[in-house]
Amino acid sequence: MFGDVCSLSRHVTHPGTWAEGRLSGGLEFRYLGAHPLAEDNSIQSNGYNEWNLTLDYRLENGFRFGESSLRRCATAALSETMRQRP
């Protein structure tokens, strides 16, 4: 059903003395290739990829807070296909 699918990620914890293992972060890349958007395969997506970046800090009492940045890179081919459809 789906074409190419890929997900790669890396999560690390900072071992430094000032953070004592409480600072961590991650980077993830995901790719979803071409796939049908309708059951009869009349509309096809060109796929997309995205990058996700996270940064977390854990306090001594165990409370954790963080920030995430998500960047999705999609193609404009779907909107063009929808315009051409009768």
RAHUWO-V77810 format. One record per backbone hydrogen bond with DSSP energy under -1.0 kcal/mol. NH is the residue of the N-H (numbers start at 1). CO is the residue of the C=O. If there is no record, write none. Layout:
# RAHUWO-V77810
NH;CO, NH;CO
This chain:
# RAHUWO-V77810
3;34, 6;31, 8;29, 10;27, 12;25, 14;23, 20;16, 22;19, 24;56, 25;12, 26;54, 27;10, 28;52, 29;8, 30;50, 31;6, 32;48, 33;4, 37;43, 41;38, 45;35, 48;32, 49;73, 50;30, 51;71, 52;28, 53;69, 54;26, 55;67, 56;24, 57;65, 58;22, 59;63, 62;59, 65;57, 67;55, 69;53, 71;51, 73;49, 80;76, 81;77, 82;78, 83;79, 84;80
